Amino acid sequence: MQGSLKKVQDMKRYKGSGNVGVYAYDVVPNGIILQFVDGSKYLYDSSAPGKTHIREMLRLAEKGQGLTTYINQHVRGNYKTRLN
């Protein structure tokens, strides 16, 4: 887990960011770390919310569109751990 904790500047800025939702992300083995505009960071991986959701979250993160909506509709609180 130690290697998963990164500073914001090391994370990739999510292009779809506005005033709400996902601010930045980082791809990690078997998952993704998301930082939200309120500063909170969460690890999502193959155990929570699962491989299917992780694949879609990674696709949307790279696309820069739809990730916040996807999380709100399909994932919500189903994350591996809160990092801060």
C-alpha positions in Angstrom: 0.0 0.0 0.0 2.9 2.4 0.7 3.8 2.6 -3.0 0.1 3.5 -3.7 0.2 6.7 -1.7 1.1 9.5 -4.1 1.1 13.2 -3.9 -1.5 15.0 -6.1 1.2 16.3 -8.4 2.2 12.6 -9.1 -1.4 11.8 -10.1 -2.9 12.4 -13.5 -5.4 15.2 -13.6 -8.9 14.0 -14.7 -9.9 16.0 -17.7 -13.6 15.8 -16.9 -13.1 17.6 -13.6 -15.3 20.5 -12.8 -16.4 21.8 -9.4 -17.5 18.3 -8.2 -16.4 14.7 -8.5 -13.1 13.3 -9.5 -10.1 15.6 -9.6 -7.2 13.2 -10.3 -6.4 9.5 -10.7 -3.6 7.1 -10.7 -3.5 3.6 -12.1 -2.0 1.0 -9.7 -1.7 -2.7 -10.0 -5.2 -4.2 -10.2 -6.9 -0.9 -9.5 -7.2 2.9 -9.5 -6.7 5.6 -6.9 -9.1 8.5 -7.2 -8.8 11.9 -5.6 -12.0 13.9 -5.4 -12.3 17.7 -5.4 -12.7 17.7 -1.6 -9.2 16.2 -1.3 -10.4 12.7 -0.3 -8.6 9.7 -1.9 -9.9 6.2 -2.3 -8.4 3.0 -3.6 -10.6 0.9 -5.9 -9.4 -2.5 -6.9 -10.3 -6.0 -8.2 -11.7 -7.0 -4.7 -13.9 -3.9 -4.3 -15.7 -2.9 -6.5 -14.4 -5.7 -8.8 -12.6 -6.2 -12.1 -15.6 -5.3 -14.3 -16.0 -1.9 -12.6 -12.3 -1.3 -12.5 -12.0 -1.8 -16.3 -14.8 0.6 -16.9 -13.4 3.2 -14.4 -10.0 3.0 -16.1 -11.6 3.5 -19.5 -13.6 6.5 -18.4 -10.6 8.0 -16.6 -8.4 7.8 -19.7 -11.3 9.2 -21.8 -11.8 12.1 -19.4 -15.5 11.8 -19.4 -18.2 10.1 -17.4 -16.2 8.8 -14.4 -18.0 10.7 -11.7 -21.4 9.7 -13.1 -20.3 6.1 -13.3 -19.1 6.0 -9.7 -22.3 7.7 -8.5 -24.5 5.2 -10.4 -22.6 1.9 -10.0 -19.9 2.0 -7.4 -20.7 4.6 -4.6 -19.2 3.4 -1.4 -17.9 0.1 -2.7 -14.2 0.9 -2.5 -11.2 -1.0 -1.1 -10.0 1.7 1.4 -9.9 5.4 2.0 -6.4 6.6 1.9 -6.6 9.9 3.9 
